[in-house]
Amino acid sequence: MATPLHLNTDRGADGTPRVIATGEIDLSNIATFTRALADAGGGTRRPITVDLSAVRYLDSAGINALFDHADAVDHLRVIVHPLLVRVLTVSGFSKIATVESAPASTDGASGLDSP
């Protein structure tokens, strides 16, 4: 059974809009994720941060949504669990957006099992 997607939005210390996702991003919830990305930017090209450090699974629909949103804003910064860095690098996404690895959690707070 898939882990439900939960989304929150806020602003970073510099005022940059931020979308924080936990759970899994796949075809079943991609419309909700895409809407959250669009809403966070408020229809502008303003930079945005997407925190996926607690996302357990990201399928091709999620990757495509990130590609689309990277084209819609001036700068997209994505923070991911270390296990997802390779996926976003191999897909070429890291060439058009900033991809940062979140610190690995030692207490399981990210929801991912440590290797």
ABEGO torsion letter per residue (X at the ends): XBBBBBBBBBBBAAGBBBBBBBEBBBAAAAAAAAAAAAAAAGGBABBBBBBAAABABBBAAAAAAAAAAAAABABBBBBBBAAAAAAAAAAGAAAABBBBBBBBBAAGAAGBBBX
